[in-house]
Amino acid sequence: VQLQAYGGGLVQAGASLGLSCAASGGTFSSAAMGWFRQAPGKEREFVAAISWSGHNTYYANSVKGRFTISRDNAKNTEYLQMDNLKPEDTAVYYCAAARISTIATRSGEYRYWGQGTQVTVSS
């Protein structure tokens, strides 16, 4: 079972960027999915989560109103649309599949992790 994240890059503050996470080797349609990030010298932090059905979402306060998480179970893929990016959003972003089907915000609730994709926002 693997998760592969795509879409990171270097952008200027105020720009938008979209991340994708494709799952292979298994199906995650019954699992909640999420995104975490880790900036240099900091611990990994929760960014956003989505329930198995996609009907429920939850965001960290720092990204609420700017980021949108979504998923397509038919494609075994989740997405993170990031708008109005700020320099403090600079980090390696990780996608993850949870052990549960409802919203999960703690890293310990996630079973599978992607390799991470770098997002750098310049001021």
N, CA, C and O atoms as CSV, one atom per row, in Angstrom:
chain,resi,resn,atom,element,x,y,z
A,1,VAL,N,N,0.851,-1.184,0.000
A,1,VAL,CA,C,0.000,0.000,0.000
A,1,VAL,C,C,0.888,1.236,0.000
A,1,VAL,O,O,1.768,1.388,0.847
A,2,GLN,N,N,0.644,2.104,-0.955
A,2,GLN,CA,C,1.462,3.317,-1.068
A,2,GLN,C,C,0.606,4.546,-1.321
A,2,GLN,O,O,-0.433,4.487,-1.980
A,3,LEU,N,N,1.074,5.660,-0.777
A,3,LEU,CA,C,0.489,6.958,-1.058
A,3,LEU,C,C,1.553,7.801,-1.728
A,3,LEU,O,O,2.688,7.871,-1.254
A,4,GLN,N,N,1.194,8.438,-2.820
A,4,GLN,CA,C,2.137,9.260,-3.565
A,4,GLN,C,C,1.570,10.661,-3.702
A,4,GLN,O,O,0.511,10.861,-4.297
A,5,ALA,N,N,2.288,11.631,-3.145
A,5,ALA,CA,C,1.848,13.020,-3.199
A,5,ALA,C,C,2.497,13.743,-4.376
A,5,ALA,O,O,3.663,13.511,-4.696
A,6,TYR,N,N,1.730,14.618,-5.009
A,6,TYR,CA,C,2.202,15.384,-6.156
A,6,TYR,C,C,1.800,16.847,-5.999
A,6,TYR,O,O,0.876,17.185,-5.258
A,7,GLY,N,N,2.524,17.707,-6.723
A,7,GLY,CA,C,2.046,19.068,-6.869
A,7,GLY,C,C,2.769,20.146,-6.108
A,7,GLY,O,O,2.420,21.319,-6.238
A,8,GLY,N,N,3.757,19.800,-5.324
A,8,GLY,CA,C,4.486,20.824,-4.607
A,8,GLY,C,C,5.292,21.701,-5.550
A,8,GLY,O,O,5.440,21.388,-6.732
A,9,GLY,N,N,5.809,22.798,-5.023
A,9,GLY,CA,C,6.615,23.689,-5.837
A,9,GLY,C,C,6.926,24.973,-5.127
A,9,GLY,O,O,6.671,25.129,-3.933
A,10,LEU,N,N,7.489,25.904,-5.892
A,10,LEU,CA,C,7.856,27.223,-5.378
A,10,LEU,C,C,6.903,28.257,-5.952
A,10,LEU,O,O,6.766,28.376,-7.169
A,11,VAL,N,N,6.245,29.003,-5.076
A,11,VAL,CA,C,5.312,30.038,-5.520
A,11,VAL,C,C,5.522,31.294,-4.695
A,11,VAL,O,O,6.174,31.264,-3.651
A,12,GLN,N,N,4.968,32.388,-5.169
A,12,GLN,CA,C,5.026,33.634,-4.418
A,12,GLN,C,C,3.838,33.739,-3.472
A,12,GLN,O,O,2.807,33.097,-3.673
A,13,ALA,N,N,3.996,34.544,-2.455
A,13,ALA,CA,C,2.900,34.780,-1.514
A,13,ALA,C,C,1.672,35.279,-2.261
A,13,ALA,O,O,1.766,36.115,-3.160
A,14,GLY,N,N,0.514,34.747,-1.868
A,14,GLY,CA,C,-0.736,35.116,-2.505
A,14,GLY,C,C,-1.150,34.192,-3.635
A,14,GLY,O,O,-2.285,34.255,-4.109
A,15,ALA,N,N,-0.245,33.343,-4.064
A,15,ALA,CA,C,-0.544,32.420,-5.164
A,15,ALA,C,C,-1.301,31.195,-4.655
A,15,ALA,O,O,-1.502,31.013,-3.454
A,16,SER,N,N,-1.711,30.367,-5.610
A,16,SER,CA,C,-2.414,29.122,-5.304
A,16,SER,C,C,-1.603,27.928,-5.778
A,16,SER,O,O,-0.796,28.025,-6.702
A,17,LEU,N,N,-1.836,26.813,-5.126
A,17,LEU,CA,C,-1.155,25.574,-5.487
A,17,LEU,C,C,-2.067,24.419,-5.115
A,17,LEU,O,O,-2.737,24.459,-4.083
A,18,GLY,N,N,-2.095,23.392,-5.951
A,18,GLY,CA,C,-2.913,22.234,-5.665
A,18,GLY,C,C,-2.070,20.993,-5.477
A,18,GLY,O,O,-1.188,20.714,-6.290
A,19,LEU,N,N,-2.326,20.247,-4.422
A,19,LEU,CA,C,-1.637,18.990,-4.158
A,19,LEU,C,C,-2.586,17.833,-4.414
A,19,LEU,O,O,-3.794,17.943,-4.201
A,20,SER,N,N,-2.028,16.728,-4.873
A,20,SER,CA,C,-2.786,15.501,-5.071
A,20,SER,C,C,-2.090,14.375,-4.336
A,20,SER,O,O,-0.879,14.418,-4.118
A,21,CYS,N,N,-2.857,13.368,-3.955
A,21,CYS,CA,C,-2.293,12.198,-3.290
A,21,CYS,C,C,-3.001,10.968,-3.824
A,21,CYS,O,O,-4.191,10.774,-3.575
A,22,ALA,N,N,-2.279,10.143,-4.554
A,22,ALA,CA,C,-2.854,8.950,-5.153
A,22,ALA,C,C,-2.476,7.723,-4.345
A,22,ALA,O,O,-1.317,7.542,-3.974
A,23,ALA,N,N,-3.460,6.886,-4.078
A,23,ALA,CA,C,-3.241,5.659,-3.333
A,23,ALA,C,C,-3.177,4.475,-4.292
A,23,ALA,O,O,-3.937,4.400,-5.257
A,24,SER,N,N,-2.273,3.566,-4.016
A,24,SER,CA,C,-2.149,2.370,-4.840
A,24,SER,C,C,-1.901,1.167,-3.948
A,24,SER,O,O,-1.421,1.296,-2.821
A,25,GLY,N,N,-2.234,0.004,-4.469
A,25,GLY,CA,C,-2.027,-1.203,-3.704
A,25,GLY,C,C,-3.126,-1.488,-2.706
A,25,GLY,O,O,-3.029,-2.428,-1.917
A,26,GLY,N,N,-4.173,-0.679,-2.738
A,26,GLY,CA,C,-5.283,-0.880,-1.825
A,26,GLY,C,C,-6.310,0.192,-2.037
A,26,GLY,O,O,-6.079,1.143,-2.782
A,27,THR,N,N,-7.440,0.051,-1.392
A,27,THR,CA,C,-8.475,1.063,-1.516
A,27,THR,C,C,-8.672,1.766,-0.182
A,27,THR,O,O,-8.634,1.140,0.877
A,28,PHE,N,N,-8.880,3.060,-0.249
A,28,PHE,CA,C,-9.044,3.860,0.945
A,28,PHE,C,C,-10.404,4.517,1.009
A,28,PHE,O,O,-10.605,5.493,1.732
A,29,SER,N,N,-11.340,3.971,0.243
A,29,SER,CA,C,-12.657,4.599,0.177
A,29,SER,C,C,-13.382,4.571,1.512
A,29,SER,O,O,-14.299,5.365,1.723
A,30,SER,N,N,-12.999,3.677,2.426
A,30,SER,CA,C,-13.652,3.609,3.727
A,30,SER,C,C,-12.834,4.291,4.827
A,30,SER,O,O,-13.218,4.255,5.996
A,31,ALA,N,N,-11.730,4.901,4.464
A,31,ALA,CA,C,-10.843,5.527,5.442
A,31,ALA,C,C,-10.880,7.042,5.330
A,31,ALA,O,O,-10.979,7.595,4.234
A,32,ALA,N,N,-10.800,7.701,6.472
A,32,ALA,CA,C,-10.600,9.139,6.442
A,32,ALA,C,C,-9.207,9.423,5.885
A,32,ALA,O,O,-8.298,8.600,5.997
A,33,MET,N,N,-9.061,10.585,5.292
A,33,MET,CA,C,-7.764,10.988,4.741
A,33,MET,C,C,-7.389,12.343,5.314
A,33,MET,O,O,-8.238,13.078,5.818
A,34,GLY,N,N,-6.107,12.661,5.228
A,34,GLY,CA,C,-5.691,13.945,5.775
A,34,GLY,C,C,-4.396,14.435,5.181
A,34,GLY,O,O,-3.715,13.726,4.441
A,35,TRP,N,N,-4.071,15.673,5.524
A,35,TRP,CA,C,-2.811,16.293,5.146
A,35,TRP,C,C,-2.140,16.841,6.400
A,35,TRP,O,O,-2.792,17.426,7.264
A,36,PHE,N,N,-0.857,16.645,6.482
A,36,PHE,CA,C,-0.033,17.208,7.542
A,36,PHE,C,C,1.115,17.951,6.874
A,36,PHE,O,O,1.352,17.791,5.676
A,37,ARG,N,N,1.821,18.757,7.643
A,37,ARG,CA,C,2.990,19.435,7.099
A,37,ARG,C,C,4.059,19.565,8.174
A,37,ARG,O,O,3.770,19.550,9.371
A,38,GLN,N,N,5.297,19.693,7.720
A,38,GLN,CA,C,6.418,19.850,8.646
A,38,GLN,C,C,7.372,20.885,8.085
A,38,GLN,O,O,7.966,20.700,7.023
A,39,ALA,N,N,7.507,21.970,8.814
A,39,ALA,CA,C,8.444,23.024,8.444
A,39,ALA,C,C,9.808,22.733,9.073
A,39,ALA,O,O,9.885,22.007,10.065
A,40,PRO,N,N,10.871,23.284,8.515
A,40,PRO,CA,C,12.214,23.038,9.064
A,40,PRO,C,C,12.292,23.408,10.538
A,40,PRO,O,O,11.893,24.502,10.939
A,41,GLY,N,N,12.805,22.494,11.330
A,41,GLY,CA,C,12.975,22.747,12.749
A,41,GLY,C,C,11.712,22.665,13.577
A,41,GLY,O,O,11.732,22.953,14.773
A,42,LYS,N,N,10.607,22.274,12.948
A,42,LYS,CA,C,9.341,22.194,13.669
A,42,LYS,C,C,8.778,20.778,13.595
A,42,LYS,O,O,9.181,19.970,12.758
A,43,GLU,N,N,7.841,20.504,14.492
A,43,GLU,CA,C,7.193,19.205,14.476
A,43,GLU,C,C,6.138,19.148,13.365
A,43,GLU,O,O,5.642,20.172,12.896
A,44,ARG,N,N,5.819,17.926,12.967
A,44,ARG,CA,C,4.761,17.749,11.983
A,44,ARG,C,C,3.436,18.216,12.585
A,44,ARG,O,O,3.126,17.920,13.739
A,45,GLU,N,N,2.663,18.949,11.786
A,45,GLU,CA,C,1.399,19.463,12.284
A,45,GLU,C,C,0.244,19.119,11.355
A,45,GLU,O,O,0.419,18.955,10.148
A,46,PHE,N,N,-0.922,19.017,11.938
A,46,PHE,CA,C,-2.130,18.726,11.193
A,46,PHE,C,C,-2.524,19.919,10.336
A,46,PHE,O,O,-2.390,21.068,10.755
A,47,VAL,N,N,-3.015,19.636,9.126
A,47,VAL,CA,C,-3.464,20.694,8.228
A,47,VAL,C,C,-4.957,20.569,7.934
A,47,VAL,O,O,-5.721,21.514,8.132
A,48,ALA,N,N,-5.364,19.387,7.459
A,48,ALA,CA,C,-6.761,19.214,7.069
A,48,ALA,C,C,-7.105,17.732,7.041
A,48,ALA,O,O,-6.234,16.881,6.861
A,49,ALA,N,N,-8.385,17.436,7.221
A,49,ALA,CA,C,-8.846,16.052,7.190
A,49,ALA,C,C,-10.211,15.988,6.521
A,49,ALA,O,O,-10.969,16.957,6.509
A,50,ILE,N,N,-10.501,14.807,5.963
A,50,ILE,CA,C,-11.784,14.598,5.295
A,50,ILE,C,C,-12.273,13.196,5.635
A,50,ILE,O,O,-11.484,12.252,5.677
A,51,SER,N,N,-13.557,13.063,5.874
A,51,SER,CA,C,-14.125,11.766,6.224
A,51,SER,C,C,-14.165,10.850,5.005
A,51,SER,O,O,-13.903,11.284,3.884
A,52,TRP,N,N,-14.490,9.595,5.230
A,52,TRP,CA,C,-14.468,8.609,4.154
A,52,TRP,C,C,-15.395,9.001,3.010
A,52,TRP,O,O,-15.079,8.766,1.844
A,53,SER,N,N,-16.529,9.594,3.336
A,53,SER,CA,C,-17.509,9.946,2.312
A,53,SER,C,C,-17.212,11.276,1.641
A,53,SER,O,O,-17.729,11.572,0.564
A,54,GLY,N,N,-16.376,12.070,2.289
A,54,GLY,CA,C,-16.105,13.408,1.776
A,54,GLY,C,C,-17.089,14.450,2.258
A,54,GLY,O,O,-16.957,15.629,1.929
A,55,HIS,N,N,-18.068,14.031,3.029
A,55,HIS,CA,C,-19.104,14.962,3.477
A,55,HIS,C,C,-18.636,15.860,4.620
A,55,HIS,O,O,-19.160,16.956,4.819
A,56,ASN,N,N,-17.650,15.382,5.360
A,56,ASN,CA,C,-17.154,16.150,6.505
A,56,ASN,C,C,-15.683,16.496,6.321
A,56,ASN,O,O,-14.875,15.659,5.916
A,57,THR,N,N,-15.356,17.737,6.625
A,57,THR,CA,C,-13.971,18.204,6.550
A,57,THR,C,C,-13.633,18.989,7.809
A,57,THR,O,O,-14.516,19.474,8.516
A,58,TYR,N,N,-12.341,19.103,8.071
A,58,TYR,CA,C,-11.879,19.838,9.251
A,58,TYR,C,C,-10.520,20.423,8.944
A,58,TYR,O,O,-9.691,19.780,8.300
A,59,TYR,N,N,-10.285,21.657,9.409
A,59,TYR,CA,C,-9.054,22.358,9.080
A,59,TYR,C,C,-8.376,22.922,10.318
A,59,TYR,O,O,-9.032,23.265,11.302
A,60,ALA,N,N,-7.071,23.013,10.253
A,60,ALA,CA,C,-6.330,23.756,11.268
A,60,ALA,C,C,-6.701,25.228,11.127
A,60,ALA,O,O,-6.974,25.713,10.029
A,61,ASN,N,N,-6.706,25.923,12.249
A,61,ASN,CA,C,-7.081,27.338,12.224
A,61,ASN,C,C,-6.188,28.149,11.279
A,61,ASN,O,O,-6.641,29.112,10.661
A,62,SER,N,N,-4.944,27.759,11.176
A,62,SER,CA,C,-3.984,28.518,10.384
A,62,SER,C,C,-4.283,28.475,8.886
A,62,SER,O,O,-3.805,29.328,8.138
A,63,VAL,N,N,-5.071,27.487,8.439
A,63,VAL,CA,C,-5.345,27.359,7.006
A,63,VAL,C,C,-6.828,27.492,6.676
A,63,VAL,O,O,-7.209,27.504,5.506
A,64,LYS,N,N,-7.647,27.591,7.688
A,64,LYS,CA,C,-9.093,27.661,7.482
A,64,LYS,C,C,-9.446,28.860,6.613
A,64,LYS,O,O,-8.975,29.972,6.854
A,65,GLY,N,N,-10.268,28.630,5.611
A,65,GLY,CA,C,-10.660,29.700,4.697
A,65,GLY,C,C,-9.727,29.875,3.518
A,65,GLY,O,O,-10.059,30.581,2.566
A,66,ARG,N,N,-8.559,29.243,3.567
A,66,ARG,CA,C,-7.596,29.349,2.454
A,66,ARG,C,C,-7.356,28.007,1.775
A,66,ARG,O,O,-7.103,27.961,0.571
A,67,PHE,N,N,-7.432,26.912,2.532
A,67,PHE,CA,C,-7.190,25.580,1.998
A,67,PHE,C,C,-8.505,24.820,1.898
A,67,PHE,O,O,-9.423,25.024,2.693
A,68,THR,N,N,-8.577,23.929,0.891
A,68,THR,CA,C,-9.751,23.087,0.717
A,68,THR,C,C,-9.315,21.656,0.451
A,68,THR,O,O,-8.561,21.386,-0.484
A,69,ILE,N,N,-9.793,20.749,1.279
A,69,ILE,CA,C,-9.483,19.335,1.096
A,69,ILE,C,C,-10.665,18.660,0.412
A,69,ILE,O,O,-11.821,18.989,0.676
A,70,SER,N,N,-10.363,17.718,-0.465
A,70,SER,CA,C,-11.417,16.970,-1.159
A,70,SER,C,C,-10.881,15.592,-1.520
A,70,SER,O,O,-9.693,15.312,-1.361
A,71,ARG,N,N,-11.759,14.750,-2.001
A,71,ARG,CA,C,-11.332,13.401,-2.382
A,71,ARG,C,C,-12.229,12.867,-3.484
A,71,ARG,O,O,-13.374,13.289,-3.642
A,72,ASP,N,N,-11.680,11.931,-4.240
A,72,ASP,CA,C,-12.418,11.221,-5.275
A,72,ASP,C,C,-12.182,9.741,-5.026
A,72,ASP,O,O,-11.141,9.204,-5.406
A,73,ASN,N,N,-13.137,9.082,-4.394
A,73,ASN,CA,C,-12.950,7.676,-4.036
A,73,ASN,C,C,-12.843,6.775,-5.264
A,73,ASN,O,O,-12.181,5.738,-5.220
A,74,ALA,N,N,-13.484,7.163,-6.343
A,74,ALA,CA,C,-13.392,6.357,-7.560
A,74,ALA,C,C,-11.967,6.340,-8.104
A,74,ALA,O,O,-11.556,5.381,-8.756
A,75,LYS,N,N,-11.221,7.402,-7.834
A,75,LYS,CA,C,-9.840,7.501,-8.300
A,75,LYS,C,C,-8.833,7.216,-7.191
A,75,LYS,O,O,-7.625,7.278,-7.419
A,76,ASN,N,N,-9.328,6.904,-5.986
A,76,ASN,CA,C,-8.427,6.639,-4.849
A,76,ASN,C,C,-7.461,7.802,-4.643
A,76,ASN,O,O,-6.270,7.601,-4.406
A,77,THR,N,N,-7.983,9.005,-4.737
A,77,THR,CA,C,-7.136,10.196,-4.686
A,77,THR,C,C,-7.745,11.254,-3.779
A,77,THR,O,O,-8.960,11.448,-3.755
A,78,GLU,N,N,-6.879,11.937,-3.033
A,78,GLU,CA,C,-7.325,13.088,-2.265
A,78,GLU,C,C,-6.566,14.317,-2.754
A,78,GLU,O,O,-5.509,14.211,-3.376
A,79,TYR,N,N,-7.133,15.483,-2.458
A,79,TYR,CA,C,-6.576,16.723,-2.966
A,79,TYR,C,C,-6.492,17.766,-1.850
A,79,TYR,O,O,-7.221,17.704,-0.860
A,80,LEU,N,N,-5.598,18.709,-2.035
A,80,LEU,CA,C,-5.531,19.863,-1.152
A,80,LEU,C,C,-5.314,21.096,-2.018
A,80,LEU,O,O,-4.233,21.292,-2.575
A,81,GLN,N,N,-6.331,21.912,-2.126
A,81,GLN,CA,C,-6.227,23.164,-2.862
A,81,GLN,C,C,-5.821,24.252,-1.882
A,81,GLN,O,O,-6.499,24.481,-0.880
A,82,MET,N,N,-4.721,24.916,-2.172
A,82,MET,CA,C,-4.175,25.926,-1.278
A,82,MET,C,C,-4.210,27.282,-1.978
A,82,MET,O,O,-3.545,27.479,-2.994
A,83,ASP,N,N,-4.970,28.193,-1.442
A,83,ASP,CA,C,-5.101,29.536,-1.999
A,83,ASP,C,C,-4.520,30.564,-1.045
A,83,ASP,O,O,-4.382,30.315,0.153
A,84,ASN,N,N,-4.183,31.721,-1.594
A,84,ASN,CA,C,-3.637,32.811,-0.789
A,84,ASN,C,C,-2.504,32.311,0.122
A,84,ASN,O,O,-2.506,32.528,1.334
A,85,LEU,N,N,-1.573,31.658,-0.493
A,85,LEU,CA,C,-0.460,31.069,0.267
A,85,LEU,C,C,0.389,32.135,0.933
A,85,LEU,O,O,0.563,33.235,0.408
A,86,LYS,N,N,0.913,31.787,2.098
A,86,LYS,CA,C,1.749,32.682,2.885
A,86,LYS,C,C,3.117,32.050,3.093
A,86,LYS,O,O,3.243,30.827,3.020
A,87,PRO,N,N,4.139,32.848,3.347
A,87,PRO,CA,C,5.471,32.264,3.593
A,87,PRO,C,C,5.467,31.238,4.734
A,87,PRO,O,O,6.242,30.282,4.709
A,88,GLU,N,N,4.611,31.430,5.719
A,88,GLU,CA,C,4.560,30.483,6.834
A,88,GLU,C,C,3.919,29.149,6.453
A,88,GLU,O,O,3.893,28.223,7.264
A,89,ASP,N,N,3.405,29.043,5.237
A,89,ASP,CA,C,2.900,27.759,4.745
A,89,ASP,C,C,4.031,26.890,4.186
A,89,ASP,O,O,3.806,25.731,3.838
A,90,THR,N,N,5.217,27.433,4.102
A,90,THR,CA,C,6.361,26.680,3.597
A,90,THR,C,C,6.632,25.471,4.469
A,90,THR,O,O,6.830,25.597,5.678
A,91,ALA,N,N,6.642,24.295,3.851
A,91,ALA,CA,C,6.824,23.044,4.596
A,91,ALA,C,C,6.824,21.883,3.616
A,91,ALA,O,O,6.523,22.037,2.432
A,92,VAL,N,N,7.169,20.726,4.141
A,92,VAL,CA,C,6.939,19.484,3.404
A,92,VAL,C,C,5.541,19.008,3.782
A,92,VAL,O,O,5.215,18.872,4.961
A,93,TYR,N,N,4.721,18.758,2.765
A,93,TYR,CA,C,3.344,18.351,2.998
A,93,TYR,C,C,3.205,16.844,2.790
A,93,TYR,O,O,3.672,16.293,1.793
A,94,TYR,N,N,2.552,16.191,3.751
A,94,TYR,CA,C,2.367,14.757,3.732
A,94,TYR,C,C,0.873,14.423,3.662
A,94,TYR,O,O,0.059,15.008,4.376
A,95,CYS,N,N,0.537,13.484,2.798
A,95,CYS,CA,C,-0.824,12.963,2.805
A,95,CYS,C,C,-0.829,11.673,3.621
A,95,CYS,O,O,0.200,11.015,3.776
A,96,ALA,N,N,-1.994,11.330,4.133
A,96,ALA,CA,C,-2.083,10.163,4.990
A,96,ALA,C,C,-3.479,9.568,4.952
A,96,ALA,O,O,-4.464,10.267,4.714
A,97,ALA,N,N,-3.547,8.262,5.192
A,97,ALA,CA,C,-4.814,7.543,5.274
A,97,ALA,C,C,-5.005,7.070,6.708
A,97,ALA,O,O,-4.115,6.463,7.303
A,98,ALA,N,N,-6.172,7.356,7.245
A,98,ALA,CA,C,-6.424,7.087,8.667
A,98,ALA,C,C,-6.838,5.642,8.926
A,98,ALA,O,O,-7.177,4.894,8.009
A,99,ARG,N,N,-6.800,5.273,10.207
A,99,ARG,CA,C,-7.256,3.956,10.657
A,99,ARG,C,C,-8.777,3.949,10.835
A,99,ARG,O,O,-9.392,2.891,10.973
A,100,ILE,N,N,-9.368,5.138,10.829
A,100,ILE,CA,C,-10.797,5.276,11.071
A,100,ILE,C,C,-11.470,5.947,9.880
A,100,ILE,O,O,-10.797,6.459,8.986
A,101,SER,N,N,-12.795,5.942,9.871
A,101,SER,CA,C,-13.526,6.498,8.740
A,101,SER,C,C,-13.977,7.939,8.952
A,101,SER,O,O,-14.318,8.646,8.003
A,102,THR,N,N,-13.971,8.359,10.219
A,102,THR,CA,C,-14.408,9.718,10.523
A,102,THR,C,C,-13.200,10.651,10.606
A,102,THR,O,O,-12.063,10.214,10.435
A,103,ILE,N,N,-13.443,11.909,10.862
A,103,ILE,CA,C,-12.381,12.914,10.886
A,103,ILE,C,C,-11.289,12.529,11.888
A,103,ILE,O,O,-11.574,12.171,13.031
A,104,ALA,N,N,-10.052,12.608,11.443
A,104,ALA,CA,C,-8.899,12.297,12.286
A,104,ALA,C,C,-7.918,13.458,12.218
A,104,ALA,O,O,-7.529,13.886,11.131
A,105,THR,N,N,-7.517,13.967,13.378
A,105,THR,CA,C,-6.617,15.121,13.419
A,105,THR,C,C,-5.260,14.832,14.050
A,105,THR,O,O,-4.354,15.664,13.990
A,106,ARG,N,N,-5.119,13.675,14.644
A,106,ARG,CA,C,-3.853,13.320,15.295
A,106,ARG,C,C,-3.068,12.355,14.413
A,106,ARG,O,O,-3.648,11.464,13.792
A,107,SER,N,N,-1.773,12.529,14.359
A,107,SER,CA,C,-0.947,11.695,13.496
A,107,SER,C,C,-1.059,10.223,13.869
A,107,SER,O,O,-0.953,9.358,13.000
A,108,GLY,N,N,-1.269,9.927,15.141
A,108,GLY,CA,C,-1.392,8.543,15.579
A,108,GLY,C,C,-2.624,7.838,15.048
A,108,GLY,O,O,-2.716,6.612,15.103
A,109,GLU,N,N,-3.571,8.611,14.533
A,109,GLU,CA,C,-4.790,8.033,13.975
A,109,GLU,C,C,-4.612,7.622,12.520
A,109,GLU,O,O,-5.524,7.061,11.912
A,110,TYR,N,N,-3.436,7.903,11.962
A,110,TYR,CA,C,-3.172,7.602,10.566
A,110,TYR,C,C,-2.263,6.396,10.425
A,110,TYR,O,O,-1.281,6.239,11.152
A,111,ARG,N,N,-2.617,5.552,9.472
A,111,ARG,CA,C,-1.893,4.302,9.296
A,111,ARG,C,C,-0.881,4.370,8.163
A,111,ARG,O,O,0.223,3.839,8.287
A,112,TYR,N,N,-1.241,5.011,7.070
A,112,TYR,CA,C,-0.370,5.056,5.896
A,112,TYR,C,C,-0.011,6.509,5.595
A,112,TYR,O,O,-0.838,7.412,5.722
A,113,TRP,N,N,1.245,6.711,5.192
A,113,TRP,CA,C,1.765,8.046,4.925
A,113,TRP,C,C,2.422,8.103,3.556
A,113,TRP,O,O,3.069,7.146,3.133
A,114,GLY,N,N,2.258,9.219,2.868
A,114,GLY,CA,C,2.981,9.465,1.631
A,114,GLY,C,C,4.382,9.953,1.928
A,114,GLY,O,O,4.751,10.152,3.086
A,115,GLN,N,N,5.162,10.145,0.874
A,115,GLN,CA,C,6.565,10.491,1.049
A,115,GLN,C,C,6.792,11.978,1.276
A,115,GLN,O,O,7.891,12.374,1.664
A,116,GLY,N,N,5.801,12.798,1.048
A,116,GLY,CA,C,5.942,14.231,1.251
A,116,GLY,C,C,6.299,14.965,-0.029
A,116,GLY,O,O,7.014,14.452,-0.889
A,117,THR,N,N,5.780,16.181,-0.128
A,117,THR,CA,C,6.097,17.043,-1.266
A,117,THR,C,C,6.374,18.442,-0.738
A,117,THR,O,O,5.647,18.941,0.121
A,118,GLN,N,N,7.424,19.076,-1.250
A,118,GLN,CA,C,7.867,20.370,-0.735
A,118,GLN,C,C,7.022,21.502,-1.309
A,118,GLN,O,O,6.803,21.581,-2.518
A,119,VAL,N,N,6.557,22.368,-0.430
A,119,VAL,CA,C,5.878,23.600,-0.830
A,119,VAL,C,C,6.672,24.760,-0.252
A,119,VAL,O,O,6.886,24.836,0.958
A,120,THR,N,N,7.103,25.656,-1.117
A,120,THR,CA,C,7.874,26.821,-0.686
A,120,THR,C,C,7.174,28.083,-1.165
A,120,THR,O,O,6.895,28.243,-2.354
A,121,VAL,N,N,6.898,28.971,-0.227
A,121,VAL,CA,C,6.213,30.224,-0.548
A,121,VAL,C,C,7.157,31.376,-0.253
A,121,VAL,O,O,7.571,31.576,0.889
A,122,SER,N,N,7.491,32.128,-1.283
A,122,SER,CA,C,8.398,33.261,-1.116
A,122,SER,C,C,7.601,34.536,-0.866
A,122,SER,O,O,6.470,34.688,-1.328
A,123,SER,N,N,8.216,35.435,-0.129
A,123,SER,CA,C,7.532,36.701,0.218
A,123,SER,C,C,7.781,37.774,-0.828
A,123,SER,O,O,7.284,38.892,-0.696
